[in-house]
Every structure is written in structure tokens, then in C-alpha cells.
Amino acid sequence: MNRLVLIGNGFDLAHGLKTRYSDFMLDLIKRTLYHAEFNYLVKGKQGQRHEHTVTHKDYLLFGIQIFDRASFFYVKQEVHKIDSFDALTAFFEQHGLTLSFPEVITSKTPSGKEFSYTSILKTMIDALMTRNLKWVDVEGAYYQSLLTILNQFDKHGNRVYDENSKAEIGILNTELDYLKIQLEMYLSAIMPKHIPDNLGVRGINFWSKIKGEFSTSEQGRLSLTEEQKFPEQVHILNFNYTPTFTYYGSHCACPDNLDVQVAINHIHGELNKLHNPLIFGYGDETDEHYSVMEKLNDNTLFQHIKSFGYFKTDNYHQLLRFLDSDQYQVYIIGHSCGLSDRVMLKHIFEHKKCKSIQIFYHQREDGSDDYIEKTQEISRHFEDKRAMREKMVPKPNCHPISGLNLAWDDIV
């Protein structure tokens, strides 16, 4: 029997890395503020409002408007202190700044026609002002924006997909392209630069959990023999773009189960690796609207659908070969199990060789945890709810992710 380990953003967060969507967007706006202030000093005129604009592929994405009373000193002394969107809002109000988004876009077709457009960047930033967002929410928001453009009808109830629609899809894809580029830059900058080659006891303890024997309860439930109590293969399916998992080095540092075969699969790409580019988008081809997209015969609709990104490498086929090779248990460490990866997760969970699903849940400071929320997310990938109940490891036999001792505060 084998083990499949799903690694999500909660894994990076447990290491103290600022990899939340809110962390990334806050940094993006703060960096834009630095550029805006510099441009104001160079181009701004006394007594006039100055606007610093951000463009990508000749599209205006957003801008920051500055009054002349904003000074170079506030950037140096105050911007770096902003640590939340509440603080950012207060900062904008204090200095008379405005974050603006285009409401009208000019088509890049020969007609040059103007059309109204609701920026997904604006939607996401507005949402961050009131609540925290997960990456699955961002990818879901992209898909919902796509559907909003598609689901426009005339007075007779006929679907309208015209020049305006195609132009809206173009700017939506451009916004996501921009976010992907900026995200890769951000994550590359925040990754630790000096991780010890040998993590000592910490690394040994970590690998003992990842490749260690199946729990006593699962050995009994699955009728595993003494020879079967350790996984023969461990497949690490890393949904993150970061290389955090690789910092633990070779599993051979841990003397347990030395014969195990361990493979690390960066299924969504790796930072700054041309041979394994980042995959950022949506991955639910079972949605009822997907067939509508196919019938419209416009390939730009699929630019950020994950399935087509998987074709760029053999990562997905590596996963399929592992799933078909033998019975397996699934470990879930920091993955939200949301719908943006639905097709892949559905295949993993419903596969006839999947025998066990064990959650490493997040335990909050107030003592509550997300175990039940995780099971609810997982249930959405099952058509056979009975099979789901049979495969899920009950909470008393699961552990919090903190039990893996992932924090690096003392070594980075």
C-alpha cells in the first residue's frame, strides 16, 4: 500500500511564510505606492493631482491618485509599517490617496469600441477590505467573472457573445496574467535564503511522519499485515509553487522505512523554472457551463483553465501512474480541497484504489479547528457519499498540522 501526500498553502503558512493571498496583494499595493511616489516626485506638478497607472500588455489595470501634499518621506517612514488592509485603508485616507480601476475599456479590435468592464482586481481588493480570501476563492472569482461575461442574453433570451464579450475575456485574462507574474516575483522574494543543509532532529521527525507506518486504527480497518504497515511508495503532490518541501532534503536522514520510494511532484509548477511553469486558474471541467464555453469555439476562454496547463509537463501523468499502481492512503496537509482543483481531487478521492483519507487539520488559537470544514469540502468531490464516509479517517485518529512541528522561526 502507498501514500499520497497533498501539500497546500497551509503547509507554507505553518512555516511562517507570508503566502496568503492577502499578503501578496498587500505587498503588491505597497510596492505600487513606492513607484507612485517616485513618479510623482519626477512628474508631479505643485497643486495638481497626479495619477500613477499600472498597465500590462497595453491594458490599464489600476491607478493610484496622489494629492501634492503626499511627500517622499511618508513612503519611507510609513508604507513599510502597513501590515493589514485596515491599515492600508487608513493610510490612503490620511494622505488623500485613491485606488482607481478603469470602468471603460477600449477594444483592441479595429473598431476601437469602448465597453464597460468590472475589474477582477477591484473585486478582489474590495473583498479583502472586509474578509480574508484563500487562493481557491481567487481562482473561483476568476471563473465567476468568466461566467458573468458568458451569461449575457438579449431580450429574446439568446446568448450574446460578441466583440465586447471577447474584449472582456481579453482583459480578464490579462489581469490574471499580471497577477501570475507578480505572484512569482513575490514568492521568490519571500522564500528563505539560508536554510541549513541538515535540519537534524527536525528533519528526521518530519520524514518519520510522512513515510511512517499507517496508524494502528487504519492498519486494523484495512486489515494490513505486519509487512504492510509501512507505505512502499510516497508521492508528494505539491500544489504550492514554493520549494518549501524540498528543504527537508532526503528522506534517508530518517532511518525508518528506508526502502520506501519517495517522489515529489510539483503539479502546479515551480518558481522560476521554465520547464515547469506556474499553473494559475480554475480546474472544474464538470461545471455545467463548461460545455457552453466549448461550443463558443473561442480558445481564449480556456487560457487559464488548469487542464491545459497540465499538458505542458508530464506531472499529471506521473500522478496517474501512481494512482493506478497500488492501493493508497491520502494525507492532506494544508490543502483547502476547494473546487478550483475539482477534477483532479475527484479522481484522487473516488479512485477505487484510494482506501483512506487522513486530514492534518488547522488548529486555531481559540482551540477550534477546521476538520469539519475540510470534510465538507472533500464531500463535494464525491458522488458516492457512502464511499466518502468509509474512506474518511475520523477526527480522533487525525492530528493537527502543528503536530508536524513545521515552524522555522528559530532557523531562518
N, C-alpha and C positions, 0 to 999 in steps of 0.2 A: 504494500500500500504506500502511496505517495502523499506529499503535502504541497498544496498551492498556497502561497502567501501573498495576499493582496495588500499592497502598500499605498496609502493615500496621504493627503496633505496633513492629516492628524499626526502622522509619523514625524514629519518635519517640525510641526508645531511642538511636539513633545521634546524636541532637541533645542527648543528655544529660538528657532528660526522664525523670522517675521514673513511668513509666506501666505498669510491670509490675503484675500482679495482686497480688503480694506487697507492693509499695509502697503500693498502695491500701488493702489490708486492714490493714497495719501502721499506717498513718495513722488508719484508722477506729477501731482499738482504742485508740490513743494519745489520740485526741480523746474517746473514751468514758471513758478514765481521768480526764481533766480534769473532765468532767461528774460522774463518780462521786465524785471527791474534793470537789468543790464541794457536792454534795448531802449528802455525809457530814458536812461541817462545819455545814451548815444543819440536817439532820435526825438525824444520828447521835447515839447516847447512849453515854456512857462505859461501857466494859466490855461492850458489845454488838456483835455482828456486824451490819453494815449492808449491804444489797444495793441496788445501783443497777441498775435494769432499763431495757432498750431495747425499745420497742414500736413497732408500725406497724400502722395500721388495726385497733387494739384487740387485736392479737396480741402476746403476749410473745415476743420473738425471742431475746434472751440477756440475761445479767446479769453484773455484777462484784460479788463479795462482798468486803467490806473489814473487817479487824480494826481495832479502835480505835487500835492503835499506828501505823497509817499516818497520816502528817502531811501538812499542806498543803505543807510545804517539799520533800518528795520529788518532788511533781509538778513544781514549778517548776524544781528543780535537776537532776532525773534523767530524767523522761519524754522530754524533747526530745532526749536523748542516745541513746535506743534506736534502733538502725539495722538490726536484724535480728530474726527470730523467736527465735533463740537468746538474744539479749539480752532480749527480751520475756519469755521463759520464766524466765530468771534473775531478772528484776525481780519477777515475780509470786511466785516462791519466796521471795525476800528479804523481801518485805513482807507475806507471808501473804495474798495475793490469790488469788481463784479465779474463773475464767471459767466460767460455768454456762449450760446450754441446757435448755429445757423438754423433758422426755421424755414428758409427757402434755399433750394439748391438749383444750380443751373446744370441742365443735362449736358453731357459731353458728346451728344449726337449732333449732327449737322444743324438741326433746328435750334439748338441752344435754348430750348424751352425751360422755363422755370417751374418748379413744383415744390410743394410743401413736404417737409420731412421731419420726423421726430427722431432725434439723435439717440442711439442706444447708450452713448456715453453719458448724455444728460439723464436718461432714465436710471442708469446705474448709480451715478453720483447723487441724484435726488434720493434714491433708496438708501444709500449709505448714510445720508444725513439722519435717518430715522431708525435704522436697524443694521445689523451686521449681515453680510452676504457671504455665502460659500461659493466656491468656484462652480459647483453644479448649478447654482442659481444664475450665475453669469451666462453659462452655456445655455441654460434654459431660456433666459431672457433673449439671447440671440435668436433662438428658434422661434420664440413667440413673435419677435419683430418680423422674422421671415414670413410667418403665417399671416400677420396683420397686413403685410403687403400683398400676399396672395389672395386673401379673402376679401376682395373688393368686388362689388357687384353693381350692375346698372339697375335702372328702375324696373327692368323686366326679369331681374334675378339671374342674369347671365354674368359669369365671372369676367372681370376686366383685368387683363394682363397686357399692358400696352407699353409705349415708350417710357411713360412715367414710372411704371412698375419696374422696368428693367433698370432705370436710372437709380431708383431707390435701392434695389438689390445691389447695385454697384457701390453706392456709398456705404451701405451696411457692411458689405464685405471689406471695404477699405477701412472702416472703423475697427473691425476685428483684426485685420492685418496689422494695423497700427498697434493695437493692444498686444498682439503676439510679439512683435518686435520689441516693444518697450518692456514687456514682461521678461523676455530672455535677458535683456540688459540688466534689469533689476535683480533677478535671481542670481545672475553671475556675480553681481557686485556684493550681495549679502552673504554668499557662501563663505564659510570659514576658510582662511588661507593657510592655517597651520594646525593640522590635525596630526597627532602623533602616529607614527607608523604602527606602533604596537599599543593597543588600548588595554593591554594587560587583563586583569580580572574582569573589567567591564566588558571587554570583547568576548571573553570566554563565557561569561554569564549570558550574554546576548545570544550567542550561537547555540548555547545549550537549550534555550527556549525555542529557537527557530527550527533546529534539526533534532530536537529532543524527542523522547518517546511519547507516544499518544497517551492521553490521560487514562487513568485507571477506569474511569466510567466509560470512556469510548472503547477501550480495549474489551471491556465486558459486553457492551452493547453490540459491537461489531464482531464479536467472537474471534478476536485476534489471538494468535498463538504467541508463545514466548519469542519465536523467531521473527514475528511480525510487529513487535511492539515499537520499533523504530521505523521511520519512513525510509524507503530505499532511494527516493528522489525528492528533492525540494526545489520547486520552481518559484522564484521570487518575481512576481508580476508587479513592477514598479509603475504606478500611474503618475507619479511625480516626474517633473523634468529634472529635478536635482539629483546629484550623485550621493546623497547622504548615506544610503545603504552601503555603498561601496567602501566607505571609510572604515567599516568594521573589518576589512581585509578578508583573508581566507578563513573559512570555517575550520580549517585544520588546526587553528590555535586552540580550539576546544577539543579535548580528547574523546568526547562522546561521539559515537556513531561516525567514526572516521571514514567508513566505506560509502557513506551517502554521496550521491551525485547532486551538486548544487549548481543551479543555473540562475542568472539574473537577467530578466527580460525588461528592458526599458520600453514598454509598449507604446508610450506616448511621446517618445523621443528623448533626446539628451541635449543639455545646454551646449551650444557652440559645436555641435557635431553634424557636419554636412551629410554624412552617411545615414544619420538617424534624426531628421528634422522634427521640430515640435509639431504635435497634432493638437489643435485647439479648435473646438467646435462642438457639434452635437452628434449623438450616436444612437438615435432611436428610429430605426427604419420601420418599426412596426406601427408607428403612429398613423392614424387614418388619413392624414393629409399628405403623407409621403408619396402615395400613388398619384395624387394630384400634381405634385411637383414633377414627377417623371413624365406625365402626359403633356406638360407645357413645353418640353423639348428645349430647355434653356440650361446649359451646363453650369452657368454661373450660380444657379440655385444650390449646387452641391459643392461649392468651393470649400465650405467649412463643415461638411458632413464627414465624420471621422472615418467611416468605412473606406473612403477613397484615399485618405492619408495612410491607412494601414497598408495599402498596396505598394508604398514606396520602400518598404523593407520586408523582411521575412519574419518579423517579430510575431505577427498574428499566427502564422503557420507554425512557428515554434510552440506557441501556446496550444494550438490544436493538436499537435503531435503529443504533447504532454498529456492533455486531457484524455486522449484515446489510448494511452499506453497502459494504464492500470487504474485501479480504484484509488480515490484520493480524498483527503480531507482539505477543507479550505480554512485558512486563518485570515481574519480580516483585521488589519492593523491601520487605523486612521483613515479608512475609506468611507465616504458617505453612502456609497451604494445607491446613488441617485440615478434618475432616468437618463441623464446625458450619456451614460455608458450602458444603456439598457440591453442592446443586442448582445454585447459581449458577456455581461453579467448573467443574463438569462441563459445563455449557452453554458456557462460555467456551473450555475446553480442547478439547472434542470437536467444536466447531463446524467445519464444512467450510472456513470462511474463515480459521480460525486456522492459520497456517503455521509459526510459530516461537515457542518459549517460552524466554526467557533469564532466568536466575536471577542476582540480585545477592546472593551468599551472605554469611553472617556468619563472619568470621574471628576465632577465639578467641585469647586471649593466649598460649596454649601452641603456637600455629601451626596447630592443627586447624581445621576449618570444618564447616559444616552443609550443604554442597552435596548430598551423597548423601542425607542425611535429607530434604531438600527434594524431591528427585526421587522418593523413596519415598512421601512424602505426595501428591505430584502424581499418581503412578501409580494411587492409589486412586480417582481421579476418571475414569479411563479404562477402558472396557470393551475397546476395541481397543488392545492393548498395542503392536502394530506401529506404529500411528499415533503413540502416545506417543513411541516411540523415534525416529521420523522428525522429530518437532517439537522435541524437547529439544535445546537448544544444548549441546554438550559443554563440560565444565569448562574446558579450555584457552582457550575462546573467551568465557568468562564472567569476571566481575570481582567482587571483594569489595565489599560496600556501603561500606566505608571509602574506596573509590576515588572516591566521590561527594563526599568532604570535607564531611560534613554537620554536624560538631560546631560548637556555637555558644559554647564556653566563653569565647571572647575578646570576645563582643559582647553577652552577656546579663548 
